[in-house]
Amino acid sequence: MAHAVDDLSAQQGPAFTEARPITEDLIKAEVAEREVRSVNYQLKGARFPAHRDLAGFRFEHSGVDAALVKTLHECQFLRSAHNVVLVGGPGTGKTHLATAIGIRAVVHHRLRVRFFSTVDLVNQLEAEKAFNKAGYLAKGLASTDMVIPDELGYLPFSRPEEHCCSTCSASSTSEPACW
């Protein structure tokens, strides 16, 4: 189509001149439709538990710094490859805010995001290990711009004798030192 448009434009025929506005509108509509489909595809692939945005979060009922969250919502921290850790008790809005930031990254910045319940993530990694396919998930996530692990506090420890690093194995406490 692009080559044909160039050829027809060079001829400057009356049919082309009359059809040009309609053709431009159709091309704009097609581009817009492709962008919508792409965003929907990325949102589905991100596997958010629910659609959340900042408009639905009640800052006045929480101890959350609204200005800081709104700055994070712009996703500038991703350009410098910084991590964000949301800490708080149950029901404080961590999942809501993380989801809102992730959705913003997909919709406004066209980034690839993946949301995980940490328990599900650990289970997937353990299943990979059990089937001698370790690294498969990591390879898939290598092309992801943002990974959101949620509910870290509910992470199960399957065997206390296994540790994530030498610091943990050297710890004399019952809890791993690096968690």
C-alpha positions in Angstrom: 0.0 0.0 0.0 2.8 2.4 0.9 4.5 1.9 -2.5 1.1 2.3 -4.4 0.4 5.6 -2.5 3.8 7.0 -3.6 3.1 6.0 -7.3 -0.5 7.4 -7.2 0.7 10.6 -5.5 3.3 11.1 -8.2 0.5 10.8 -10.9 -1.7 13.4 -9.1 -4.8 12.0 -10.7 -8.2 13.4 -9.7 -9.4 10.1 -8.2 -6.3 10.0 -5.9 -6.8 13.6 -4.8 -10.5 13.0 -4.0 -9.7 9.7 -2.2 -6.8 11.0 -0.2 -8.7 12.4 2.8 -10.7 9.2 3.2 -7.6 7.1 2.9 -5.7 9.2 5.5 -8.7 8.8 7.9 -8.8 5.0 7.3 -5.0 4.7 7.9 -5.3 6.8 11.2 -8.2 4.5 12.3 -6.1 1.4 11.5 -3.1 2.7 13.5 -5.4 3.6 16.4 -7.0 0.1 16.4 -3.6 -1.6 16.3 -2.5 0.5 19.3 -5.6 -0.5 21.2 -5.1 -4.1 20.4 -1.5 -4.0 21.4 -2.3 -2.4 24.8 -5.1 -4.9 25.4 -2.7 -7.7 24.5 0.0 -6.4 26.9 -2.5 -5.9 29.7 -3.7 -9.4 29.3 -0.2 -10.7 29.3 0.7 -8.7 32.4 -1.9 -10.8 34.3 -3.0 -8.1 36.7 -5.4 -9.3 39.4 -7.8 -6.4 38.6 -7.7 -3.1 36.8 -6.6 -0.4 39.2 -5.7 3.2 38.8 -4.9 6.1 41.1 -8.3 7.6 40.7 -9.7 4.6 42.7 -7.2 4.9 45.5 -8.2 6.9 48.6 -5.0 8.7 49.7 -6.8 10.5 52.4 -7.6 7.2 54.2 -4.0 5.9 54.1 -0.6 6.9 55.3 0.7 6.8 51.7 2.7 9.8 50.4 0.4 10.9 47.5 3.1 13.0 45.9 5.6 10.2 45.9 3.1 7.7 44.4 2.1 10.2 41.7 5.8 10.6 40.8 6.3 6.8 40.7 3.1 6.6 38.6 5.0 8.5 35.8 7.4 5.5 35.6 10.5 7.6 35.4 12.2 5.2 37.8 12.3 2.6 35.0 14.5 4.8 32.8 17.3 4.6 35.4 16.5 1.0 36.2 15.6 1.6 39.8 13.5 -0.8 41.9 10.5 0.2 43.9 9.5 -1.7 47.0 6.1 -1.0 48.6 6.1 -1.9 52.3 3.1 -2.0 54.6 0.6 -4.2 56.4 -2.3 -6.0 54.9 -4.9 -3.7 53.4 -2.7 -0.7 53.0 -3.0 -0.5 49.2 0.3 -2.0 48.1 -1.3 -4.2 45.4 -3.6 -1.5 44.3 -0.7 1.0 43.8 1.6 -1.5 42.2 -1.1 -2.5 39.8 -1.9 1.2 39.0 1.8 1.9 38.3 2.0 -1.3 36.1 -1.1 -0.4 34.1 0.3 3.1 33.6 3.5 1.6 32.3 1.6 -0.5 29.8 -1.0 2.1 28.6 1.0 5.3 28.6 4.6 4.1 28.0 3.9 0.9 26.0 6.1 -1.1 28.3 6.0 -4.9 28.9 4.9 -5.6 32.5 4.3 -8.9 34.3 2.5 -9.2 37.6 3.0 -12.2 39.8 1.7 -13.4 43.1 5.1 -14.3 44.7 3.7 -17.7 45.8 2.8 -18.5 42.2 6.2 -17.2 41.0 8.0 -19.5 43.5 5.8 -22.4 42.5 6.6 -21.9 38.8 10.3 -21.7 39.5 10.2 -24.9 41.6 8.2 -26.7 38.9 10.9 -25.6 36.4 13.6 -27.0 38.6 11.7 -30.3 39.1 11.3 -30.8 35.4 15.0 -29.8 34.7 13.8 -26.6 32.8 15.4 -24.1 35.2 15.8 -20.7 33.6 12.8 -20.9 31.2 10.8 -18.3 33.1 13.8 -16.1 33.5 14.5 -16.1 29.8 10.9 -15.0 29.2 11.1 -12.2 31.7 14.4 -10.9 30.2 12.4 -9.0 27.6 10.0 -7.6 30.3 10.4 -4.0 31.4 8.8 -4.3 34.8 8.1 -7.3 37.0 5.7 -6.9 39.9 6.0 -9.6 42.6 3.1 -9.2 45.0 2.5 -10.6 48.5 6.1 -11.3 49.4 5.0 -11.8 53.0 3.1 -14.9 52.1 6.1 -16.6 50.5 6.3 -20.3 51.6 9.6 -21.9 52.6 9.3 -25.5 51.5 12.4 -26.8 53.2 14.2 -24.9 56.0 17.5 -26.6 55.2 17.6 -24.9 51.8 18.9 -21.3 51.8 18.9 -18.7 49.1 22.5 -17.6 49.7 25.6 -18.1 51.9 24.4 -15.3 54.3 21.3 -17.3 55.0 23.0 -20.6 55.6 25.4 -18.8 58.0 22.5 -17.3 60.0 21.8 -18.8 63.4 18.2 -17.6 63.4 15.2 -19.7 62.2 14.4 -17.0 59.5 16.7 -16.5 56.5 18.8 -13.4 57.0 18.3 -12.1 53.5 14.5 -12.1 53.4 
